[in-house]
Amino acid sequence: MSKITYCIPSKNNLRYLKSSIKSIKENSSQEFDIVIFIDSDNDGTKEWLDREEIKYITNESNTPKGIAYGYNRCIEAATTPIVCMFHADMFMGKGFDTAILKHLKPLSVVSGTRIEPPLHPKGLEKIVEDFGMYPEDFKQGEFNLFVEKTIIENKDKTTRGIFAPWAIYKEDITSIGMHDETFHSYHEDSDIFNRFILNGYELIQTWEAYVYHLTCRGGQFQDGIEQVTQDEEFHKMKHKAAQHYINKWGSWIKNDEYQHPVLFPVYKKKLIITNNNPEIEDSLKFWFNGGDDIIVEVDGNTFTQQDFNYIVQLNEIIKDNGEIGQFNLGNLKITINRLQEYQDNLIKI
């Protein structure tokens, strides 16, 4: 019986998907299932998956549903106890699943370690090594040897962090409502990672499970070039997702050096603007949720960039130094009526 289902959203990226699925078939040590969500198909994805007898779910509408929606449909369709969020532009290394299952237990999330080409800065949570930039020039033999050597060097090593690919018991992710589909295809991962922490799940990254990750090149940045720069609706969706994250969590995404999320309390905050202009209001309104536990008064005539920076960091500032009463921060007048925290209300969708 299969233990794990790989959940892979796909959008017109068959050439990447073929390599990804091939790597899963070649390098898995356990019985597995694969479920693909096809958000859009203009390259023969469905026909190829039919020939390969791989389960898939299609988006029947003319409007893209997004990664959050796609992952949720794959999770729902999985018949295994464990699900793994996988990207179409990832190539699995040998022993990936064995290492994941070695550490996975109820109320935990286990991530593999990404090996990436030198497209982005180095980080303590990943390995930067060039094994090719495209599926067609993937240096599979060199990658396999590197993975074999690196597993030995990092035997039993784990760190605290999370990034795709990550695996979890299906029961644990469905119990909190899975991904928030409001985010569409941006920041849905940061949102659910926060909710894992709030629910007390342990986040584990194993350094014995590896993927080669082409870093968004199977979708938005296919072939290293952003494909949607002229797509006005896409940019609106991206901007809306950022606004939704800010309004929901009251602060912006923050992670430590190993990509473990850093959470701040969520407060009920209200904004009062005098001498207002639409530009100031538009830049500030998403940082407030209409509550009156904390009131921030802004004068449009004296408002500065530094004042905006204070608002961005306000939840962190209040966590460290806040107390009932009034105080000034730059040109801001802040009144704290209550210091109640509301982040636990965000665990479930």
C-alpha positions as CSV (number, residue, x, y, z in Angstrom):
1,M,0.0,0.0,0.0
2,S,1.3,3.5,-0.9
3,K,2.3,5.7,2.0
4,I,2.8,9.0,0.3
5,T,1.1,11.1,-2.4
6,Y,3.1,13.7,-4.3
7,C,0.8,16.7,-4.9
8,I,2.0,18.7,-7.9
9,P,0.2,21.8,-9.4
10,S,0.9,22.2,-13.1
11,K,0.3,25.1,-15.6
12,N,1.6,24.6,-19.1
13,N,4.9,23.2,-18.0
14,L,4.9,19.7,-19.4
15,R,8.7,19.6,-20.2
16,Y,9.4,20.2,-16.5
17,L,6.7,18.0,-15.3
18,K,8.0,15.0,-17.3
19,S,11.4,15.3,-15.7
20,S,10.0,15.8,-12.2
21,I,7.8,12.7,-12.5
22,K,10.6,10.7,-14.0
23,S,12.8,11.5,-11.0
24,I,10.1,10.4,-8.6
25,K,9.7,7.1,-10.4
26,E,13.4,6.4,-10.5
27,N,14.4,7.5,-7.0
28,S,11.5,6.6,-4.7
29,S,12.2,3.8,-2.3
30,Q,8.6,3.5,-1.0
31,E,5.3,2.9,-2.8
32,F,3.8,6.2,-3.9
33,D,1.0,7.9,-5.7
34,I,1.1,11.1,-7.7
35,V,-1.8,13.6,-8.2
36,I,-1.4,16.5,-10.6
37,F,-3.6,19.6,-10.7
38,I,-3.7,21.0,-14.2
39,D,-4.5,24.6,-13.9
40,S,-4.0,25.3,-17.6
41,D,-3.0,23.0,-20.5
42,N,-1.8,24.2,-23.9
43,D,1.1,21.8,-24.2
44,G,-0.4,18.3,-24.1
45,T,-0.2,17.7,-20.4
46,K,-3.4,15.8,-20.1
47,E,-2.6,13.5,-23.1
48,W,0.8,12.7,-21.6
49,L,-0.5,12.0,-18.2
50,D,-3.2,9.7,-19.7
51,R,-0.5,7.7,-21.5
52,E,1.5,7.5,-18.3
53,E,-1.6,6.5,-16.3
54,I,-1.0,9.3,-13.7
55,K,-4.0,10.7,-11.8
56,Y,-4.8,14.3,-12.5
57,I,-7.5,16.9,-11.8
58,T,-8.3,19.6,-14.3
59,N,-9.4,23.2,-13.9
60,E,-12.7,23.3,-15.9
61,S,-13.0,27.0,-15.8
62,N,-11.4,29.6,-18.1
63,T,-9.8,31.4,-15.2
64,P,-6.6,30.0,-13.5
65,K,-7.4,28.7,-10.0
66,G,-3.9,29.1,-8.6
67,I,-1.4,27.0,-6.6
68,A,-3.4,27.1,-3.3
69,Y,-6.5,25.7,-4.9
70,G,-4.5,23.1,-6.8
71,Y,-2.7,21.8,-3.8
72,N,-6.0,21.5,-1.9
73,R,-7.6,19.5,-4.7
74,C,-4.6,17.2,-4.8
75,I,-4.7,16.7,-1.0
76,E,-8.4,15.9,-1.1
77,A,-7.8,13.4,-3.9
78,A,-5.0,11.6,-2.1
79,T,-5.8,8.2,-0.7
80,T,-2.5,7.8,1.3
81,P,-1.9,8.8,4.9
82,I,0.9,11.2,3.9
83,V,0.9,14.0,1.3
84,C,4.0,15.8,0.0
85,M,3.8,19.3,-1.7
86,F,6.1,19.0,-4.7
87,H,6.9,21.4,-7.5
88,A,6.9,20.5,-11.2
89,D,10.4,22.0,-11.6
90,M,12.0,19.7,-8.9
91,F,14.0,16.6,-9.6
92,M,14.0,14.1,-6.7
93,G,17.3,12.7,-5.4
94,K,17.7,9.0,-4.4
95,G,16.3,8.2,-0.9
96,F,14.3,11.3,-0.6
97,D,11.2,9.6,0.6
98,T,13.0,7.3,3.1
99,A,14.6,10.3,4.7
100,I,11.3,12.2,4.9
101,L,9.5,9.3,6.5
102,K,12.4,8.8,8.9
103,H,11.5,12.0,10.7
104,L,7.8,12.4,10.0
105,K,5.3,11.8,12.8
106,P,1.9,13.1,13.6
107,L,1.8,16.9,14.3
108,S,5.0,17.5,12.3
109,V,6.0,18.8,8.9
110,V,9.2,17.5,7.3
111,S,10.9,19.3,4.4
112,G,13.6,18.1,2.1
113,T,16.7,20.2,1.3
114,R,16.9,22.1,-2.0
115,I,19.9,22.1,-4.2
116,E,19.6,25.0,-6.6
117,P,21.5,26.5,-9.5
118,P,23.2,29.9,-8.9
119,L,20.1,32.0,-9.8
120,H,19.6,33.3,-6.2
121,P,21.8,34.2,-3.2
122,K,23.1,31.4,-1.0
123,G,21.3,30.5,2.2
124,L,21.9,28.3,5.2
125,E,18.7,26.3,4.3
126,K,19.9,25.2,0.9
127,I,22.8,24.2,-1.3
128,V,23.8,26.2,-4.3
129,E,25.4,23.9,-7.0
130,D,25.0,24.0,-10.7
131,F,23.7,20.8,-12.3
132,G,22.0,22.5,-15.2
133,M,19.5,25.2,-15.9
134,Y,16.9,23.3,-17.9
135,P,15.4,19.8,-17.9
136,E,17.2,19.1,-21.2
137,D,20.7,19.9,-19.7
138,F,20.1,18.4,-16.3
139,K,23.4,16.6,-15.3
140,Q,21.6,13.7,-13.7
141,G,24.7,11.5,-13.2
142,E,26.6,14.3,-11.5
143,F,23.6,15.2,-9.3
144,N,23.1,11.6,-8.2
145,L,26.8,11.3,-7.2
146,F,26.6,14.6,-5.3
147,V,23.4,13.5,-3.5
148,E,25.0,10.2,-2.5
149,K,28.1,11.9,-1.1
150,T,26.1,14.7,0.6
151,I,23.7,12.3,2.4
152,I,26.7,10.6,4.0
153,E,28.2,13.9,5.0
154,N,25.0,15.0,6.6
155,K,23.8,11.8,8.2
156,D,21.0,12.4,10.7
157,K,21.4,16.2,10.3
158,T,18.2,18.3,10.7
159,T,17.4,22.0,11.1
160,R,14.3,23.9,12.0
161,G,12.7,25.3,8.9
162,I,10.2,24.8,6.1
163,F,10.1,25.1,2.3
164,A,8.8,23.0,-0.5
165,P,9.1,20.1,-0.8
166,W,7.4,19.3,2.5
167,A,5.4,16.3,3.7
168,I,2.7,16.0,6.4
169,Y,0.0,13.6,7.5
170,K,-3.1,14.3,5.4
171,E,-5.2,14.3,8.6
172,D,-3.0,17.0,10.1
173,I,-3.3,19.4,7.1
174,T,-7.0,18.8,6.5
175,S,-7.7,19.5,10.2
176,I,-6.6,23.2,9.8
177,G,-8.4,23.7,6.5
178,M,-5.4,23.2,4.1
179,H,-4.2,26.2,2.1
180,D,-6.0,29.6,2.1
181,E,-7.2,29.8,-1.5
182,T,-7.6,33.6,-1.2
183,F,-3.8,33.8,-1.8
184,H,-4.2,32.1,-5.2
185,S,-0.5,31.6,-6.1
186,Y,1.5,33.9,-3.8
187,H,2.2,33.8,-0.1
188,E,-0.1,30.7,0.4
189,D,2.9,28.9,1.7
190,S,3.9,31.5,4.2
191,D,0.4,31.6,5.5
192,I,0.1,27.9,6.0
193,F,3.5,27.7,7.6
194,N,2.4,30.3,10.2
195,R,-0.7,28.2,10.9
196,F,1.4,25.1,11.4
197,I,3.4,26.9,14.0
198,L,0.3,28.3,15.8
199,N,-1.1,24.8,15.9
200,G,2.0,23.4,17.6
201,Y,3.3,21.4,14.7
202,E,7.1,20.8,14.6
203,L,8.9,22.0,11.5
204,I,11.8,19.8,10.5
205,Q,14.2,20.0,7.6
206,T,16.2,16.9,6.9
207,W,19.5,17.1,5.2
208,E,19.3,13.5,3.9
209,A,16.4,14.2,1.4
210,Y,17.4,16.3,-1.6
211,V,15.7,17.8,-4.7
212,Y,17.3,19.8,-7.5
213,H,15.1,22.9,-7.8
214,L,15.0,25.1,-10.9
215,T,13.4,27.9,-8.8
216,C,10.1,28.8,-10.4
217,R,11.4,28.1,-13.9
218,G,8.6,25.7,-14.7
219,G,5.9,28.4,-14.4
220,Q,6.2,32.1,-13.8
221,F,9.9,32.2,-14.8
222,Q,10.0,29.5,-17.4
223,D,13.4,29.4,-19.2
224,G,14.6,32.1,-16.8
225,I,12.3,34.8,-18.2
226,E,9.2,36.0,-16.4
227,Q,6.4,35.0,-18.6
228,V,3.6,37.2,-17.3
229,T,5.1,40.7,-17.0
230,Q,2.4,42.1,-19.4
231,D,-0.4,40.3,-17.7
232,E,-2.3,43.0,-15.8
233,E,-4.6,40.5,-14.1
234,F,-1.7,38.5,-12.9
235,H,-0.1,41.6,-11.3
236,K,-3.4,42.5,-9.7
237,M,-3.6,39.0,-8.2
238,K,0.0,39.2,-6.9
239,H,-0.6,42.6,-5.3
240,K,-3.9,41.4,-3.8
241,A,-2.2,38.4,-2.2
242,A,0.3,40.7,-0.6
243,Q,-2.4,42.9,0.7
244,H,-4.4,40.0,2.0
245,Y,-1.3,38.6,3.9
246,I,-0.7,42.0,5.5
247,N,-4.3,42.5,6.5
248,K,-4.6,39.0,7.9
249,W,-1.4,38.8,9.9
250,G,-0.8,42.5,10.6
251,S,2.9,42.3,9.6
252,W,5.0,41.2,6.7
253,I,6.6,37.8,6.2
254,K,9.7,37.2,8.3
255,N,11.9,34.0,8.5
256,D,15.1,33.2,10.4
257,E,18.3,32.2,8.6
258,Y,17.0,28.6,8.2
259,Q,13.7,29.7,6.8
260,H,11.8,29.0,10.0
261,P,8.9,31.5,10.2
262,V,9.1,34.3,12.8
263,L,5.6,35.1,14.0
264,F,4.4,38.3,15.8
265,P,1.1,38.7,17.7
266,V,-1.9,39.8,15.7
267,Y,-3.7,42.8,17.2
268,K,-7.0,44.6,16.4
269,K,-5.8,47.9,15.1
270,K,-7.7,51.0,13.8
271,L,-6.3,53.9,11.7
272,I,-7.4,57.5,12.1
273,I,-6.0,60.0,9.5
274,T,-6.3,63.7,9.7
275,N,-5.4,65.9,6.7
276,N,-5.7,62.8,4.6
277,N,-5.0,62.2,1.0
278,P,-5.9,59.1,-1.0
279,E,-2.2,58.1,-1.5
280,I,-1.5,57.9,2.2
281,E,-4.7,56.0,2.9
282,D,-4.1,53.5,0.1
283,S,-0.6,52.8,1.5
284,L,-1.7,52.3,5.0
285,K,-5.2,50.7,5.1
286,F,-4.2,47.1,4.7
287,W,-2.1,47.3,7.9
288,F,-5.2,47.8,9.9
289,N,-8.3,45.6,10.5
290,G,-10.8,48.0,12.0
291,G,-10.5,46.9,15.7
292,D,-10.1,49.5,18.4
293,D,-7.7,47.6,20.7
294,I,-4.9,49.7,19.3
295,I,-5.6,53.1,17.6
296,V,-3.0,54.8,15.4
297,E,-3.5,58.5,14.6
298,V,-1.7,59.8,11.5
299,D,-1.5,63.4,10.3
300,G,-1.2,63.5,6.5
301,N,0.7,66.8,6.6
302,T,3.6,65.4,8.7
303,F,3.6,61.7,7.7
304,T,7.0,60.5,6.6
305,Q,8.6,57.3,5.2
306,Q,9.9,56.6,8.7
307,D,6.4,56.7,10.1
308,F,5.4,54.2,7.4
309,N,8.3,52.0,8.6
310,Y,7.0,52.2,12.1
311,I,3.6,51.0,11.0
312,V,5.1,48.1,9.1
313,Q,7.0,47.0,12.3
314,L,4.2,48.0,14.8
315,N,3.2,44.5,15.8
316,E,6.8,43.6,16.6
317,I,7.3,46.9,18.4
318,I,4.2,46.4,20.6
319,K,5.2,42.8,21.3
320,D,8.5,44.0,22.7
321,N,7.6,47.2,24.4
322,G,3.8,47.7,24.3
323,E,1.7,48.6,27.4
324,I,-1.7,50.1,28.0
325,G,-1.7,53.8,27.4
326,Q,-0.6,56.4,24.9
327,F,2.8,57.1,23.3
328,N,4.2,58.8,20.3
329,L,6.3,57.0,17.7
330,G,7.8,59.5,15.2
331,N,4.8,61.5,14.1
332,L,2.4,58.8,15.1
333,K,0.1,58.9,18.1
334,I,-0.6,55.4,19.4
335,T,-3.2,54.5,21.9
336,I,-3.2,51.0,23.3
337,N,-6.6,50.1,24.9
338,R,-6.1,46.4,25.1
339,L,-3.2,44.0,24.4
340,Q,-5.2,41.0,23.4
341,E,-3.7,38.7,20.8
342,Y,-5.8,37.1,18.0
343,Q,-3.4,35.0,16.0
344,D,-4.8,31.7,17.3
345,N,-8.1,32.6,15.5
346,L,-6.2,32.2,12.2
347,I,-5.2,28.6,12.5
348,K,-8.2,27.3,10.5
349,I,-9.6,28.6,7.3
